[in-house]
Amino acid sequence: MNARRDFIDSLLAGGAAAAATLTGVIGTAQAQGKGRYVDRLTDSSGKYAAAALPYAYDALEPAIDARTVELHYNLHHKPAVAAANRAEEGLAKARDSGDFGQVKFYEKELAYQLSSHVLHTIYWSNLSGKGGAEPRGDLAKAISSEFDSFAKFKAHLAAATVAVEASGWGLLGYHSSTRKLMILQCENHQKLTVWGIVPLLLLDVFEHAYYLKYQNRRAEYVGNLFNIINWDNVAERFDSARA
């Protein structure tokens, strides 16, 4: 269990947080000093727990309506956290009993549900009612260097996100080995990823993230997400990943 959580921490912080110890205080995406950026995934007991949203349900309107945020957080994110805990409990019982008949089920559950917790935790902190505009500083320079311009980057990320097959995510990530920014699709919560990628920005295109307001107009929803992206949060993640 500890090894698995160490891996998740290093994924989120680009390896810089691997040596950091979680204090058990739940908080959303807190900077931990230079080069350390840790998303709180657990409570003081070590169980996975969803951090409180960093804003009110209606803070993201009109891009995302209050009811969608409320349902998304309480009926999708939180249940994924509970399911991840159940999966780890099932694996612990299997080790104690020596009966691994359900190991495939619990490992698949853990991959799906814990990935959901990780991605949602980042997603909430990536958004802000005061967001929008464009990134600045080193992140802006890196985007221009990798994608030629912010306009081309935005077009690429939006197109990739809208084109996710069925349910999943569009993401901007940083690959620490190649030191490159990458735009990727993620199907479900755990498929089509690249090993070593550090998620910086996540755009959720599961239908529960937008259907109340947008129905089947996924492209409109994705376009409006760019009006509430917290680029300071993305930049802090980028700085941490490179440290």
N, C-alpha and C positions, 0 to 999 in steps of 0.2 A: 504494500500500500504506500509506504513512504517513498519507495523508488518511483512509483508511478506519479505521485504528486510532485516529486522533484523534477521529473521530466516535463510535466505541464508548466511548472514555474519557469523552467529554462526556455520552453517554447515561447511563453508570453514575453519574457524579458530578454530574449536574444542571447541567453546564456549568462548574462550579467547577474541575474537573480538566483542562479543555481546555488550560490553559497549563502544566500540570505535566508533567514529563518522567519516564517510567518508568525506574527505575534498573536494571531487569533482575533484581532480586532477587524471586524468586517468594514470595508470601505471600498468604494469603486475607483479603481485605477489611480492609485496614489503614487506620486513621485517619491522615491526613497533616497534622495540625494543624487549626486551626479552619477550617471550610468546605471541607476537602479530604478526600474519601473515595475512594480508588482501589482497585479490585479488580485484582490482578495477573493479567493474561491472557497475558503473554509471558515468555520467559526472557531471559538476558543477550544472546543472539544476535538477539533480535527475533522469534523464532518463537513461535507460540502454544504455551502449555504449561499443563497443569493443575496448579494449586497442590496441595500435599499437603493431605489432609483435616485440619481443625483438631482432630480427635479420633480415637479408636480406632473400629474398625468396630462394636463393640458399645456405643458410648457413647449411642446413641439408643434402646436397648431400654428398655421393651418396645414403645414406639410403632413403631419400625422395627427389624427384626431385623438382626443383624450380617451375615448372608449377603447380604441384600438390599443393604445399604450397600456391601459389598465388590464385588458384581457390578455394581451401578449405577455406581459410580465407575470401576472398571477396564474394564468391558465396554461402557459407554455414554458416559460423559463423556469418558474418554481417547480413544476412537476418534473422537469428534466433533472433538476438537482436531486429531488427525492429518489428518482429512478437510478441515478448514478450511485447514490448511497446504498440502495438495495442491491445493485449489481456487485459492489465491493463486499457487502455482507454475504452475498451468495458465494462469492469466490473464497472468502475467508472460511465459510462453513465447509466448502469442498476440500480445502487444504486440511482442515481439522479432521474431517471424516475420512479423507482419502477417496471419496466418491466424486469423480470428475465427470459424471454423466451429463451434467448441464453446463460444462465449462464453455462450450461454443456459444450457448445462449447468453451467458453472463458476460463473456468477453465482448460479444457484439453489442450488448446493451451498454456496457461501459464505454466503448468507443463512441457510440452514437450519443448517449445521454450526457456524458462528461464533455464531449466536444460541444454539444449544445450549450452547456453552462459556460464554457470558456468563451465561445463566440458571442453569446448574448451579453456577457459581462463587458466585453470589448465594445460591442455595438452600442449599448446604452451610453457609454462614456464618450463614444465617437460623435454623439449628437448633442446639440444645444440649441435652445431657442434663440440664442444670440450668435449662432454659427453662420455659415455661408461664406461669401467672398472667396478669396483664394489663399493658398498657403503662402508663407513667407520664409525668409531665411534659408537655411541649408536644405530644408525639405523642398522648397520651391526650386532651388538650384538643381537638386538631384532629379526632380520630376522633369525639368526642362532638359537636363542632360540625357536622361534615359528615354524620354518620349518625345523629344524635340520642342514641345511647348505644353503649357497647362491645358490649352484647348484640345490638343490631340490626346493628351492623357485622359481628360474628362470624357471625350468621345469614346475612347477605347474602353474605359472602365464601365461607362454606362451601357455600351453595347454588349460587353461580356456579361454584365449582371442581368440585363434583360433576357439574354439568350440562355441563361442557366436552364437546363432541362428539368422540368417539374419543380421540385423544391430545393432551395439551397441558398448560396451566398455569392456575391461578387466581392473580391477583396484586393486590396493593395498590400503587398508584403515586402519584407526585406530579407534577402538571402545572405546570411552572414559569411558563408564560404566564398561566394562570388562577389559579395558586396554590391549586389544589384537590387534595384527595386523591380518587382514583378507584379503584374496584374494576373489574377487567377480566378477560375471558377471553382466553387466547392458545391458538389451535389450532396444533398442531405446536410449533415454537419461534419462529415469525416472523409468524403471521397473526392478524388481529383486534386489532392493537395500535393505539395512538393516537400520532401523531407528537408528540414532545416529552415523552412520559411518562418519568419516572424510576422504575424498579422499586425498591421498598422491601422488599417481602415476596413470596416466590414459593412456591406450593404445587404440586408436581409431580404430575400425574395421568397420566403415561405409565404403562402397566401394569407396566413393569419396576421402577417405584418402589415397588410395593406388592403385586404378585401372589403372591409366595411365601408371604406371611403372610396376606393378606386375600382372595386370589382375586378374585371379582367384587364384594367388599364395599367399593367405593370410598368410600362415605359414612362407613363406620366408620374407614377409614384417615384420611380428611380430618379427622374429628372428633378423632382421636388426635394429629394433627399439632399441634393447638393446645396440647397438653401439652408440646411441646418447642420452641416458637417462642422464639427469643432476642430478646426485645423490645428489649433494649439495642442489639443490632445494627441492628434496624429503626429505632430512634430516632436512632442515629448517621447512618444514611443519610438520614433525614428532615431532620435538622439541616443536613447537607451540601447537600442538594438545595435548601433554602431560602436558603442563604448567598449 
